[in-house]
Amino acid sequence: MARASTSRPSVDPALDAAALLRRVGFFGLFVVLPVSAQVARRATVILAPIAIALLVIASAIDGKQRPLRATATRLVTSTAFLAGGLVIVWSALSLVWTPFLGQATERLLNLVATILMTLAAYLALPDRMRSANLYLLPLGVIAAAIVSILFGLFGDTLLRNMPEDQSSVDRGLTLLALLVWPSVAWLRSRGRDMEALGTAILVAIALSISPNMTQILALAAGALVFLFATYRPLVAIRSVALVCAGLLVTAPFLPFIARPIGIVAFGPTAPGVLTIKAWQKVVTTEPVRLVTGHGFETALRGRFVNLLPNNAPTTMLFELWYELGIVGALAAAFALHAAIRHSGRGATATVPGAIVPGAMAAFASAFTIACIGVGLTVIWWITTLTITVLVFIAVERGQFRTRRPKASLLRPRAASPSPANDD
């Protein structure tokens, strides 16, 4: 009896606690957050730090993350990270000439805190993801889509009379339009193509019910890029990288091209045409400011003090140049180009890889949303991008197979050792 009791595997309460914390963290990140974002305006900025904190604690207990020093060194020396760091440094320098020092400093500190939270979550993600945890992602996206559909069908009158609730729906749909792509990528990597198609269709229905066209256009752009990357992966990767970076670099010239087209298509007094006219006026009246920019946070605050027209664009293409000038724009374009090319590193000329089409679709959807009407440094938008990035990293770390021994009816066989899916 004594020998039998000593042969039992020992139970480590710390490892069990870490596994539980990690499961709860992923459940919050993959399920609770997308669903809550459909009904709560601040769900993203509140729940994301909580879920990330649970993941960090779990990794601190069991140490199942990748080696911290090597991973951190590889990250901070990458070209995308260095270029992004230049954007942050230039934003900090622009505080010298921004007219809104207090508000700009607070916004910059919030941005840096969000970036540090993202880095902590990246370093805390386990080296190998359990399939049981990753299957929570499509379940969460499906549940969020169902909630959005129900609100769209039965809560339209209430939401129209409550602007804050409509704002929460728009934010939730934005998160849904981005998270659908890692969900589709994960399901397709597991050979569940029909489930992936069903998830995408359900999300499309949820977005089509909303009166906001931003998420619909973002999903359409992502779908086109997804198909393109599936059949021509290398060409799609180069195209997405060049288009996104090219638009950032050439943004000051866009209103001079878009305004004549808008006048012919919609007339000179259309709201969109007047917005482009305001953008064109800003470029022509202060060309020197295209070098340094007006300083961090001026695009939002400047409207309240008549520093720029009220109908000026609220898009990344305008605000990046207006606030940070050519230095910030070129650094951001280089960082985005490097990030897109790095995300497609596993693709070949004919084989896109398991998650490359989904990653390219996510880049296209996020860039479309940023170009249509999301502020440059709005915290809920930055947090949404953080969640999308972390989810894709988790999906990428779940791309490995385990070999299971075949059952034999003639005689028992010892199971060959195989790598288990870690938490």
N, C-alpha and C positions, 0 to 999 in steps of 0.2 A: 504494500500500500504506500509505504514511504517512497519507494522508487518510482511508482506511478505518478505520485504527486509532484515529484521533482522534474519529471519529463514534460510536464505541461508547459506550454510557452508562457513566459512571464508577461504580465499586462502592465504597461507603462501608463499611468494616469495622465502624465504630461502629454504624451503623444496622442492619446485619445482626446484630450482637451484641445490640442492644436487642430486635430482633424475636425472636431466639432466647430471650432471657431472659423476655420477655413470654409467649411460647408455653409455656415450661416452667412459669412461674408460674401461668398459667391451667390448665395440665394438672394441676398439683399441687392447685390449689384446687377444680377441677371434677371430677377423676377420682380422683386418689390419696387425697385427704382423705376423701371419702365412703366409699370402699372400706376404707381403713385404719381408719376410725372403727367399722366393724362388728366388728373383731377386736382393736383396741388401745384401751385405756382413755383414754390421754392423747394420742391422735392429733390431736384437734382443737386442743388448746392448743399442740402442738409444731409441727404442719405449717402451720397458718394463718399464724403470723408469718413462716415461711420463704417461703411463697408470696407474701405481701404484700411482703416485702423485695425479692424478685425484680421485682415489678411497679414498686416505687418506683425501683429502680436503672434499669430499662428506661426509665421516663419521664424520669429525670434525664439519660439519654444522648440520647434522640431528641426530647424535648419535645413529644410528641404528646398530652399531656393538655390539658385546658381551661386558660385563663389563670388562674394561681394566685390572684392578688389578687382578681379579680372573683368567682371561684368561692368562695373562702374568705369574702369579705365577705358574699356572698349567703347562705352557709350560717350563719355565726355571728349574723346579724341576723334569721334566721327565728324565728318564734314557737315552733316545736317545739324548736329548739336552745336558745333562751333559757330555756324552761321546764325542759328537761332539765338545763341548767346550774344552775338554782336547786336542783334535787334534789341535785346533787353538792355545791353550796355548803352546803346544809342538812345533808347527811351529814357534811361536814367540821366544821361547828359542833357537831353532836351528839357529836363526840369529847370535848367538854368534860364531858358527863354520862354517857357510856357507862361501864359498870363493866369493860369489857375494852379498855382503851386500846391496848395493844400489838397484839393481834389485829385490832382494828378499824382501826387505822392501816395495818397491812399489807394488809388486804383492800381498803381504800379506795385505796391506792396501786396495787394490782393492777387495780382497776376503772378508775382514771384512765389507767393505761398501756394498757389494752385500748381505751379510748375514743380515745386519741391514735393508736393503731395503726389504728383504723378511719378516723379523719380522714385519716391519711397515705395509706391505700389509696384513699379516696374522691377525694382530690386527684390521685392518680397514675393513676387509670383513664383510658384514652384517650378522646378526645372521640367517636370513632366506633369501635365494636367490629367486628372481623372476624367474619363468619359462621362461618368455620372454627374460631375459638376458642369461639364460643358453642355450636356443635354438640357440643363436648366435654361440656357440662353434662348433657344427657339421657343421653349414653353413660355418664358417671360414675354417674348415678342408677340407670340400668339395671344396671350392673355391681355397684353396692352392693346393690341389691335381690336380685340373683342370689346374691351371697355370703351375704346374710342368710337367704335361703331355704335354702341349703345347710346353714348352721349350724343353722337351725331343724329341718331334717329329720334330719340325721345327727349333730349335736353336742349334742343336748338333754341327755343324761346328763352329759356332761363339763361343760357350762355350769351345770347345776344344782348340781354338786358344787364349783364354783369361783365363789364370789360375786363376785370381782373381774371375772372374764370375763363373768358375767351383767350386771354393771354396765356393762361396755364395750358389750355388745349393746344395752342400753337407751339408752345415749348415742348409739350409732350409729343406732338406729331413730328417735330424736328428730331427729337431723340429716336423716335420710331423709324424715321426715314434713313437714319444712319445705322442703327443696330440691326436692321433687316439684312444688311450685307454680310456681317460676320456670322449671322445665323444661317444664311443660305450657304456660305462658304463651309461652315462646319458640317451641315447636313450633307452637302455634296461630297465632302471629303470622306464621309462614312458610307457613300453609295446610296444615300436616301434622296434621290433626285426628285421624286414625286412629293415628298414632304417639303423639300426646299421650294419647289414650285408653288405648293399650296400656301406656304408661309408668305412668299412674295405676293401672291394674289390677295391674300387676306389683308396684308399691309396696304396694298394698292387700293383696296376697297375702303379701308379706314381713312386713307388720305383723300380719296376722291369725295368723300362725304363732307369734308371740311371746306368752307368757302375760301380758305387761303390757298392761293396757287403756288406759293413758294415751295412747300414740301412736295407737291405733285410734280413740279418741274424738276426738282432735285431727284426724285425717284426715277423720272423718265430719263434724265441724263445718266444716272447710275446704271439703269437697265441697258441703255445703248452701249455704254462703256463695258459693261459686264459681257455682253454678247461679243463685242469687238475683241476683248481680252481673251475670251474663250477660244476663238479661232485664229487670231493673230496676236499672240501675247506680247512678243517683243515690240511689234509696231504700236500696239496699244499703250504699252508702258512709256515708250518714247513720246508718243503723241500726247498723252495726258500730262506728262512732265513738262513738255514744251509749251503746251497751251496754257497751263496754269501759271508757270513761271513767266511766259511771254506776256500774258495779260497784266500781271503785276508790274512788269517792267514798263510796258507801253501804256499804262493807264491814263496818263495826262493827255495822250493823243486820241483816246477813245471818244470823248464828247464831240470832237471836230468831225469824226466819221459818223457817229451815231445820230447826231442832231439832224443833218439833212435827210437821212433815211427816215427818221421819226416824223419829220414834217410832211414828207410825201405820204407816209403810211397812215398817220393819225391826225395830222394838222398841226399848225404852229402853237395852238393853245392847249394841247393835250397835257395833262399833269406830268406825264413822263417826259415829254419834250421840254417842258419848262424846267424840270429838274436837271436835265442834261444841259440846258442853257445856263442855269446857275453854276453848274460844274465848269462849263466853258469859261464863264466870267471870272471865276476864281483863278483859273489857270492863266488867263491873259492879263489880269490886273496885278498879280504878284508873282511874276515868273522867277524872281530871285528866291522866293520861299520854297521853290521846288527842290532846292539844294539842301536846306536845313530843316524845312518843315516849320510849322507853327508851334510845335511842342506837344508833348503828351497830353491827351484829354481835351484838346481844343476843339476837335470836331463836334463833340457832344455839347460841351459847355458854351462854345462860341455862338450857338444858335440863340441862347438866352440873352446875350448882350449885343446882338446884331454884329458880331464879328464876321459872320457869314450868313447867307440867306437861309431862311427857315425851310425852304424847299430844297436845300442842298442834299445830295445823295447821302444815304446812311448805309453805304456798302463798304466792304473792305478795300476795294480798288480806289475809292475816293479818300477814305479816312487814313489809309496807310500813307499815301503821298502827302496829304494835308498836314498830318501830324509829324511824320518822321522824315519826309523828303526823300531824296534819291538814295541816301545811305541806307535808311531803314527799308526802303522798297527793294533795293538790289539784294540786301542781305536776306530779307524774307523770301524773295524769289529763289535765291540760291538754296536756302534751307529747304523750301518746298520741293524744288527740283531734285535735290539729293535724297530727300525722304521718299519720294515716289520711286525713284530709281532703285533705292535700297529695298523697298517693299517688293519689288519685282525681281529680286536677284535670283530666285529659284526657278524662273521660267526659262524655257528654251524657245527656239523658233516655232516649234509645233506643239510643245507640251507646256501649258500655262502653269502647271503646279496646282496644288490643292486649293490654295486660298488667294492666289494672285488676282483672278478675276474679281473676287469680292473686295479685295483691297483697292483695286483700281476704281471699282464702282463707288466705294465709300469716299475715296478722294474726290471723285467727280461730283457726288452728291453734296459733300461738305463745301466744296468750292462754289458750287452753284448757289447754295444757301447764303454763303458769305458775300457773293457778288450781287444777290438780289436785294438783300435788306437786313442784314444782321450787323450790329456795330462791331468795331474792330476788337475791343477788349471787354465786351460785356461778359461778366463773370459766369452767368448761366451757360452762355455759349462756349466759353473756354472749358468749363467743366464737362459739357456734353462732348466736346472733342476729346477730352481726357478719358472719359468713359469708353468712347469708341476705340481709341488707341489701345487701352488696356485690354479690352475684350478681344481685339485682333491678336494681341500678343499671346493671350491665353489660348486662343484657338490655334495659333501657330505652334505652341508648345504641346498641344494635344495631337500633333500629326506624327504619330508613331503607332505601329501595330504590335500586338502581342501574339505569340504563337501558342495556341492551346493544343494539348495532346488529343489525338483522335481516340474515341472510345472503342474498345475492343470487346467483342462478345465472347472471344475464345479464352483469353487469359488477361489478368490485370497487368497494366504496364505502369511503370513509375513515371510520374509526370516530369518532363524535362524542364529545367529551370528556364524561366522566361521573365523578362522585365515587366514588372507590374506597373500599372498606371499610378503614379504617385499623386498625392493630393496637390 
